[in-house]
Amino acid sequence: MRRFGIGETVVRRDVYRGRVWSEQAMRVVADTDEALVTACCPGAGRRWPSLYARASIDGDRSLRTEAFDAMVTGNWDLTSGVWQETVMLVWKPPVEWFSVNAFYDAAGHRLRNWYVNFEHPIRRTGNGFDSLDLVLDLVIAPDLADWTWKDEDEYAHVRRLGIVSDGEHRALEHARAQVLAMLDHRTGPFSDTEPWPAWRWDGAWRVPELPGRPER
């Protein structure tokens, strides 16, 4: 297995039934047996479903529901855009059904919040890795003092649609327990010895860009 080099640009893709659902250009912070750690910043290249993009622009969450309906039929298209508003650092263990994300302000100087994304384990590709976002998220205060579940209604919808299978649901429930235990015991990125709150985007790195067009 080839390790990615620090500072290398990689592409994180969400893939559903063999089709690309989204792509995000990232920089590699570390690549170890414990986790692949990547980051992106405002302006980083991305591609995502057109309905998701419209929902973000219009502030209309019903368009996200339409996007999931399109997802289950395989009838969606992608639009190009850029990452906005935050610097994001992502800790992704290779076989776990979640990633731990740290969101910093746009300048990358202040940890704004933690964000746990529940998703498939990674599958490495020639220029990055594939996963699949399972919709449910956990938002955690920067000091770890409190947290709240996010998008539970949308998760219930994708369960009804069959986008998340019973087996995937069981894996996600196990991942929930793992993450809450990490929070309780202050392990992984939540450890007091981890330098995440003080991490900064490397000023020598250019904003990562996506290569070409997505595979269909």
C-alpha positions as CSV (number, residue, x, y, z in Angstrom):
1,M,0.0,0.0,0.0
2,R,1.4,3.4,-1.1
3,R,1.5,6.0,1.6
4,F,0.6,9.6,0.6
5,G,3.3,12.2,1.2
6,I,2.8,15.1,3.5
7,G,1.4,18.1,1.5
8,E,0.4,15.9,-1.4
9,T,-3.0,16.8,-3.0
10,V,-5.5,13.9,-2.8
11,V,-9.1,13.6,-3.8
12,R,-11.7,12.3,-1.3
13,R,-14.7,11.0,-3.2
14,D,-18.2,9.8,-2.0
15,V,-19.2,6.9,-4.3
16,Y,-22.7,5.4,-4.4
17,R,-23.4,2.3,-6.4
18,G,-20.3,2.9,-8.5
19,R,-21.0,6.5,-9.3
20,V,-19.3,9.6,-7.9
21,W,-21.6,11.5,-5.5
22,S,-19.1,14.2,-4.5
23,E,-15.4,15.0,-4.8
24,Q,-13.2,17.2,-2.5
25,A,-9.6,18.2,-3.0
26,M,-7.5,17.8,0.1
27,R,-3.9,18.1,1.3
28,V,-2.3,15.3,3.2
29,V,-1.2,16.2,6.8
30,A,-0.2,12.6,7.9
31,D,-0.6,9.1,6.6
32,T,0.0,6.4,9.3
33,D,-1.4,3.1,10.4
34,E,-3.6,4.9,12.9
35,A,-5.2,7.4,10.5
36,L,-5.1,9.3,7.2
37,V,-5.2,13.0,8.1
38,T,-6.1,15.5,5.4
39,A,-7.1,19.1,5.3
40,C,-8.7,21.7,3.0
41,C,-9.1,25.4,3.0
42,P,-11.4,28.0,1.5
43,G,-11.1,27.9,-2.3
44,A,-10.3,24.2,-2.4
45,G,-11.9,22.5,-5.4
46,R,-15.0,20.4,-5.0
47,R,-17.8,18.8,-7.0
48,W,-21.1,18.0,-5.5
49,P,-24.7,17.2,-6.5
50,S,-26.4,20.2,-8.1
51,L,-29.4,20.0,-5.8
52,Y,-27.1,20.1,-2.8
53,A,-25.4,23.2,-4.2
54,R,-28.8,24.9,-4.8
55,A,-29.9,24.0,-1.2
56,S,-26.7,25.7,0.2
57,I,-27.3,28.8,-1.9
58,D,-31.0,29.1,-1.3
59,G,-31.0,27.9,2.3
60,D,-33.8,25.4,1.3
61,R,-33.3,22.0,3.0
62,S,-36.1,20.5,1.0
63,L,-33.7,20.4,-2.0
64,R,-31.5,18.1,0.0
65,T,-34.4,15.7,0.4
66,E,-34.8,15.9,-3.4
67,A,-31.1,15.1,-3.8
68,F,-31.5,11.9,-1.8
69,D,-34.5,11.0,-3.9
70,A,-32.4,11.5,-7.0
71,M,-29.6,9.5,-5.4
72,V,-31.7,6.4,-4.9
73,T,-32.8,6.5,-8.6
74,G,-29.3,7.2,-9.9
75,N,-30.5,10.4,-11.6
76,W,-28.2,13.1,-10.4
77,D,-25.6,15.5,-11.8
78,L,-22.6,17.2,-10.3
79,T,-21.7,20.9,-10.3
80,S,-18.3,22.4,-9.6
81,G,-17.6,24.7,-6.7
82,V,-15.1,25.5,-3.9
83,W,-14.9,24.8,-0.2
84,Q,-16.0,27.9,1.7
85,E,-15.9,29.6,5.2
86,T,-13.7,27.2,7.1
87,V,-10.4,25.4,7.2
88,M,-11.1,21.7,7.8
89,L,-8.8,19.0,9.3
90,V,-10.0,15.4,8.9
91,W,-8.8,12.4,10.9
92,K,-9.9,9.2,9.2
93,P,-9.0,5.8,10.7
94,P,-8.7,3.2,7.9
95,V,-11.3,0.7,8.9
96,E,-13.8,2.8,11.0
97,W,-17.2,4.0,10.0
98,F,-16.5,7.6,11.0
99,S,-14.1,10.5,10.6
100,V,-13.3,13.2,13.2
101,N,-13.2,16.7,11.6
102,A,-12.0,19.9,13.2
103,F,-13.4,23.1,11.7
104,Y,-11.4,26.3,12.1
105,D,-12.3,29.9,11.1
106,A,-11.6,30.9,7.5
107,A,-8.2,32.3,8.5
108,G,-7.4,29.0,10.2
109,H,-6.5,30.6,13.5
110,R,-9.3,29.4,15.8
111,L,-10.9,26.0,16.3
112,R,-14.6,26.6,15.7
113,N,-16.0,23.2,16.4
114,W,-15.5,19.4,16.1
115,Y,-17.7,17.5,13.7
116,V,-17.9,13.7,13.4
117,N,-19.0,12.4,10.0
118,F,-20.4,8.9,9.9
119,E,-19.3,7.2,6.7
120,H,-17.9,4.1,5.0
121,P,-14.3,3.0,5.7
122,I,-11.9,4.3,3.1
123,R,-10.9,2.6,-0.1
124,R,-7.7,4.0,-1.4
125,T,-7.4,5.0,-5.1
126,G,-4.5,6.1,-7.2
127,N,-4.9,9.8,-6.3
128,G,-6.8,9.7,-3.0
129,F,-9.6,7.7,-1.3
130,D,-13.3,6.8,-1.6
131,S,-15.9,6.6,1.1
132,L,-19.6,7.4,1.4
133,D,-21.2,9.9,3.8
134,L,-24.1,8.3,5.7
135,V,-25.7,11.6,6.4
136,L,-25.8,11.5,10.3
137,D,-23.3,13.8,12.0
138,L,-22.3,14.8,15.6
139,V,-21.4,18.4,16.3
140,I,-19.1,19.0,19.3
141,A,-18.1,22.2,21.0
142,P,-14.4,23.2,20.7
143,D,-13.9,22.6,24.4
144,L,-15.7,19.2,24.1
145,A,-18.1,20.3,26.9
146,D,-21.3,19.5,24.9
147,W,-22.4,18.0,21.7
148,T,-25.6,17.5,19.5
149,W,-26.7,15.1,16.8
150,K,-27.2,16.6,13.4
151,D,-29.4,15.6,10.4
152,E,-31.2,12.8,12.2
153,D,-34.3,13.6,10.1
154,E,-32.4,13.2,6.8
155,Y,-30.8,10.0,8.2
156,A,-34.3,8.6,8.8
157,H,-35.2,9.5,5.2
158,V,-32.2,7.8,3.6
159,R,-33.0,4.7,5.7
160,R,-36.5,4.7,4.3
161,L,-35.2,5.0,0.8
162,G,-32.8,2.1,1.4
163,I,-29.7,4.2,0.7
164,V,-28.4,3.1,4.1
165,S,-28.9,-0.7,4.5
166,D,-29.6,-2.5,7.7
167,G,-26.0,-3.7,7.8
168,E,-24.7,-0.2,7.3
169,H,-27.1,1.0,10.1
170,R,-25.7,-1.5,12.5
171,A,-22.1,-0.5,11.6
172,L,-23.1,3.2,12.2
173,E,-24.7,2.4,15.6
174,H,-21.4,0.7,16.6
175,A,-19.5,3.8,15.4
176,R,-21.7,6.0,17.4
177,A,-20.8,4.1,20.6
178,Q,-17.1,4.3,19.6
179,V,-17.2,8.0,19.2
180,L,-19.0,8.7,22.4
181,A,-16.5,6.5,24.2
182,M,-13.6,8.5,22.7
183,L,-15.3,11.7,24.0
184,D,-15.8,10.2,27.4
185,H,-12.2,9.0,27.7
186,R,-10.6,11.8,25.8
187,T,-8.9,9.5,23.3
188,G,-7.9,9.8,19.6
189,P,-8.1,13.5,18.4
190,F,-9.9,14.4,21.6
191,S,-6.8,13.6,23.8
192,D,-5.3,16.4,25.8
193,T,-1.9,15.5,24.3
194,E,-3.1,15.9,20.7
195,P,-2.1,19.2,19.1
196,W,-5.3,19.7,17.0
197,P,-6.5,22.9,18.6
198,A,-3.2,24.5,17.8
199,W,-2.9,23.0,14.3
200,R,-2.5,25.5,11.4
201,W,-2.7,25.2,7.7
202,D,0.8,25.2,6.2
203,G,1.3,28.6,4.5
204,A,3.5,27.0,1.9
205,W,0.6,24.9,0.6
206,R,-1.3,26.1,-2.4
207,V,-5.1,25.7,-2.4
208,P,-5.8,22.1,-3.6
209,E,-7.5,21.7,-6.9
210,L,-9.4,18.8,-8.5
211,P,-7.9,17.1,-11.5
212,G,-10.1,16.9,-14.6
213,R,-13.7,15.8,-14.5
214,P,-15.2,13.1,-12.2
215,E,-15.5,9.5,-13.4
216,R,-19.1,8.6,-14.2
